[in-house]
């Protein structure tokens, strides 16, 4: 893949969800590069994190989901290249912004003293609060009891009071007992906090020393920040001011004012702390708290010109996503009937997307929609243009969903099990259509599936997901013919097409681990018949098998015992060629 351009680079991605007062870690440290014009399949059991992973770079995470760590670097020169008008009004705004930054820059001279003041204040406040160990111990107990109470509350809703009075009474008593325990722990926490506060207030010697030390630091700080800033600093601040305007230029006037004010506040805090604002990574981090940074390149008498690194993990505003979702990244979902609006005509649904993302008239949008309908194989497209979704078959509806997804010629097409709801014969047609259109539109396919037969016919590369982590990654030949992770062995062994007459179909024992809890060791260890002792103690690294093939299993460690893959997949090459024609 060295000669191919990286379109999307996922780096150490962690995605979490807030569920009933607890945190569920759905994606745990995934790193993956998507290349231009390739087909990559994401495979794994239900609940492994396949759909959540792709929703992160389509901007479609549920409201209780959030990216806690990692980057989603999207490489698109057209979107990255930015120009904003630079007339007299804009120049005045940039100059005003630079003036504010110049004023804040004097704070950099007192950065070390300011940090000493923060440390002193933090130590003082800590005396009035619980220690980290005390707070963690009590909070953990309360969280566990609240979870049990919530589970019982849910159970209570399922009990029929007319038939199960005694059971209902018992559940209510358990809930009351848990509530009493929670209230007791909260009272204990308040008492402990009150004791800390009393002790801190009565420590007169410490409090006097704190006041004297803080006053001395404040006098020193006030003297330090009176220094005049250098011409070099003024030049840096002017560049930052231009970057601020480049970064907010795509928004309306009211949003621009709000974001400029927010960025000024962030830069003031950064200057107080004395961070190196000449460092690109540091400057990016300051911008990311408000909007993603557009780096200044050059200017003319009419325009400011810059470029940005699009980190989709940092995109916060709907207007930014509208430029990416649909126009750059599109999705084809499982059930075409739920993807289409039943009370709007097929033609209207296609043209509305074209009009939203492309600069064209309604007449041009209709012409493009008809052309797409013909490309995806809708017969007599002109006469079917004003039909409603219920007048189409399942396969034809899925073709329309594909047409909508391709209407703006996206760079990445996410196919979230697009053939699951279709008849087997139609599945093959849809898969062929997606691959054929790829040759014309040159998009990257990200195919989410649990069907390894589909993978064999669609993918160039395969990423195997388990418990929110990629456990094996390679070309389709690597993963099918030379699998190295026990979970991949199990998935391949479960293929019905490999089963012999009068033998029992293989199934993976157990269930995936709970992602509410921190997983120690290899997440697949409890279900792994080849489990080693180290699997229960330490998470394995990603081992390199070849330039294209990687697997996350201790079996690849040179010190591990040499094991053969299961007999059913030992001679898999001939079976797969016969079954899937690969």
Secondary structure, DSSP 8 states (H G I E B T S, - for coil): -TTS-EEEEEEEEEEEEEETTEEEEEEEEEEEEEETT-EEEEE-STTSSHHHHHHHHHT---TTEEEEEEEEEE--HHHHEEEEE-SHHHHHHHHHHHHHHHHHHGGGGGHHHHHHHHHHHHHHHHTTS--HHHHHHHHHHHHHHHHHHHHHHHHHHHS-TTT-HHHHHHHHHHHHHHHHHHHHHHHHHHHHHHHHHHHHHH-HHHHHHHHHHHHHHHHHHHHHTTS---HHHHHHHHHHHHHHHHHHTTS-HHHHHHHHHHHHHHHHHHHHHT--TTSHHHHHHHHHTTS--EEEEEE-SSEEEEEE-EEGGG---HHHHHHHBTTTEEEE-S-HHHHS-TTS-HHHHHHHHHHHHS---HHHHHHHHHHHHHHTT-TTHHHHTT--GGGS-HHHHHHHHHHHHHTT--SEEEEESTTTTS-HHHHHHHHHHHHHHHHHH--EEEEEES-HHHHHHH-SEEEEEETTEEEEEEEHHHHHHS--SHHHHHHHHT-GGG--TTS------S----TTS---S-TTGGG-TT--GGGGTS----EESSSS-EE--GGGSTTS------GGGTTHHHHHHHHH--
